[in-house]
Amino acid sequence: MTGQSLLDLMEVMDQDLQLQAGEDDVVNGLLALNAAQDIFEVIAAGHKGFFGGKTTTVTTTASTETTSYPTGFLRIDRLQFIDPTTSRPAYDLRDLEVEGGHVGHSVWPLNLVSAISTGAPVAYVTDGTNIYWDPLPSATHTVRVYGFQSADDISAAGTFAYPDAVAAALASYSTRILRSGKDDPADLELARELFDPMIQSLKKFNRSGASRPVYTQTHDC
């Protein structure tokens, strides 16, 4: 499905629109589609497990506590340390979940040790702008990021980034955006009414049931 397919759907929903190549409403139609896609992605990012397959890598800098948040990621699902000898994940990083939690809270004199400890990151906390590492990075380390990343802007000739099931809701909300300057406001509650049920349905792609227990450790009685 292309962006033009979405424009065609918008014409079905509002037959006053002129959204074929070279027609008057194409520019505004694409603006509305991309505004609707942005809103859809913000809502979708709040649903853990929905389209979380995107990956990228970020790198630390020696003696620098932060790295910039990966571009376009609206949700982080997991961070893994990449072993430099194998270029494969070695372990998961722990999400500290508390702002400033990467700094040790020990009392003196234990905090003197914590304050200068360095090494490969084992935990992190993020504010959506930066990722803060624990401990302070000792060198350039590579970390793989898993999460939900926003798609490229929709163009008439470009391929639509989401399943066909998303198209009708996105086109419907886009036509409402175009009418909002006249008499039909496109509020956020309407977006949720359109997008939430479809997202919930698409999240159920794996219905095979719970996994069996896997035992990885032994102990002697």
ChimeraX attribute file (.defattr): number of C-alpha atoms within 10 A of each C-alpha:
attribute: neighborCount
match mode: 1-to-1
recipient: residues
	/A:1	14
	/A:2	15
	/A:3	20
	/A:4	22
	/A:5	16
	/A:6	26
	/A:7	27
	/A:8	18
	/A:9	19
	/A:10	26
	/A:11	19
	/A:12	14
	/A:13	16
	/A:14	15
	/A:15	11
	/A:16	10
	/A:17	19
	/A:18	17
	/A:19	23
	/A:20	14
	/A:21	13
	/A:22	9
	/A:23	10
	/A:24	12
	/A:25	17
	/A:26	18
	/A:27	14
	/A:28	14
	/A:29	25
	/A:30	21
	/A:31	18
	/A:32	21
	/A:33	26
	/A:34	19
	/A:35	18
	/A:36	23
	/A:37	23
	/A:38	15
	/A:39	18
	/A:40	23
	/A:41	18
	/A:42	14
	/A:43	17
	/A:44	23
	/A:45	21
	/A:46	12
	/A:47	17
	/A:48	14
	/A:49	15
	/A:50	18
	/A:51	17
	/A:52	18
	/A:53	12
	/A:54	14
	/A:55	17
	/A:56	14
	/A:57	14
	/A:58	16
	/A:59	17
	/A:60	23
	/A:61	15
	/A:62	15
	/A:63	15
	/A:64	14
	/A:65	21
	/A:66	20
	/A:67	16
	/A:68	14
	/A:69	18
	/A:70	19
	/A:71	10
	/A:72	11
	/A:73	20
	/A:74	18
	/A:75	20
	/A:76	20
	/A:77	15
	/A:78	15
	/A:79	24
	/A:80	21
	/A:81	23
	/A:82	19
	/A:83	14
	/A:84	11
	/A:85	6
	/A:86	8
	/A:87	10
	/A:88	12
	/A:89	15
	/A:90	13
	/A:91	13
	/A:92	16
	/A:93	19
	/A:94	15
	/A:95	17
	/A:96	16
	/A:97	13
	/A:98	11
	/A:99	12
	/A:100	15
	/A:101	17
	/A:102	21
	/A:103	16
	/A:104	16
	/A:105	12
	/A:106	12
	/A:107	9
	/A:108	9
	/A:109	8
	/A:110	11
	/A:111	14
	/A:112	12
	/A:113	12
	/A:114	17
	/A:115	14
	/A:116	10
	/A:117	14
	/A:118	18
	/A:119	15
	/A:120	19
	/A:121	24
	/A:122	18
	/A:123	20
	/A:124	23
	/A:125	21
	/A:126	22
	/A:127	12
	/A:128	13
	/A:129	12
	/A:130	14
	/A:131	19
	/A:132	27
	/A:133	28
	/A:134	24
	/A:135	22
	/A:136	25
	/A:137	23
	/A:138	17
	/A:139	16
	/A:140	14
	/A:141	18
	/A:142	20
	/A:143	23
	/A:144	18
	/A:145	21
	/A:146	19
	/A:147	22
	/A:148	25
	/A:149	21
	/A:150	21
	/A:151	15
	/A:152	13
	/A:153	16
	/A:154	21
	/A:155	18
	/A:156	19
	/A:157	12
	/A:158	13
	/A:159	14
	/A:160	21
	/A:161	15
	/A:162	12
	/A:163	9
	/A:164	11
	/A:165	12
	/A:166	18
	/A:167	19
	/A:168	16
	/A:169	18
	/A:170	25
	/A:171	25
	/A:172	21
	/A:173	27
	/A:174	28
	/A:175	24
	/A:176	24
	/A:177	22
	/A:178	20
	/A:179	14
	/A:180	13
	/A:181	10
	/A:182	9
	/A:183	8
	/A:184	12
	/A:185	13
	/A:186	18
	/A:187	12
	/A:188	13
	/A:189	9
	/A:190	12
	/A:191	20
	/A:192	16
	/A:193	11
	/A:194	18
	/A:195	21
	/A:196	16
	/A:197	10
	/A:198	15
	/A:199	19
	/A:200	13
	/A:201	11
	/A:202	16
	/A:203	14
	/A:204	11
	/A:205	9
	/A:206	7
	/A:207	7
	/A:208	7
	/A:209	6
	/A:210	6
	/A:211	6
	/A:212	6
	/A:213	6
	/A:214	6
	/A:215	6
	/A:216	5
	/A:217	5
	/A:218	6
	/A:219	4
	/A:220	3
	/A:221	3
